Amino acid sequence: MAEIAYIGGYTPGGTPGTEGTGPGITLMEPAGLTRVAETPAPSPSFLTAHPRLPVLYAVGEGEPGTVAVFARAADGTLTETDRRPSEGNTPCHLAVDPSGTLLSVANYGDGVVSVYPIDETGALAAPQVFPHREDSHAHQSVFGPDGVLYVSDLGTDEIRRYLVPGPGRAGARVTPHPGGPVRLAEGMGPRHMARVGERWYVAGELDGTVRAYDAGDDGWREVRAVPAGAAGAADGENHPSHLEASGDGRFVYVANRGPDTIAVFSVPGLERVAEVPCGGAWPRHFAVAGDRMYVANQRSAGVAVLPMRDGVPGDAAGVFAVGTPSCVLPLS
């Protein structure tokens, strides 16, 4: 179980279509589902932490967008130390590379990807900015183990790729991959993805699928596509949101908005293992910590706690009330 968890979400007065009722960033103590502190911030819809330093980063999902840096005190409370433009519109995701020297921000509104150097204190420097096509909607950044930054683009049905300089190459620049982006199924709308071994798993927000791809030297090869949810929504619609692999690489979890479920698939073949209620409505994001899954249910104003047994979540055991949550970040 995590010792603390940060919850990001949408706040009042945000960009049309993303207005919310959240306070900013909420600090929760998971053991008792108690509220510890709140930090005001404009629509911090996604959060991530530095891998070594007591620093947290948050998007400000607006037009134009922002990215903020927070110092974490010993008790988990936050102090904002910097806020700067995200160089695009409505940023919805950000990620730090394993070395803690780069921060990538995906701007959904115009598809711009911004990559900020991080110094030894966790502060950000001037970014490199990578626009794409006119219909681009960057949705997630993932630093791969192969020295490549992967960015899912819902608008163009692509995985964009950028070469990342290795450790010890101070001042080296991120560059577009010479092989260009990877083309996925037309109309899929790739949203979130995860890698297990040499295989990538990608959630299609627009076609309601999960697809598996083998990544080789000559590109990606689709090996399987399955419906993300077997349970049906009242209107028949399903818009998968977050996808994540289990820590041991046995399962892939997918949140289904519409059916309001969490589906579990086995790795590597995407056989359906289970599908359980998410404990609320419109599961925007989830995170696994120990034997619990925390699900940010955006439309039912709460984070549900799903106990897990042998890697499979069960029915919700409790709900932490918070306005329009969109991201959960457990930390120990």
Disulfide bonds with the S-S distance in Angstrom:
none
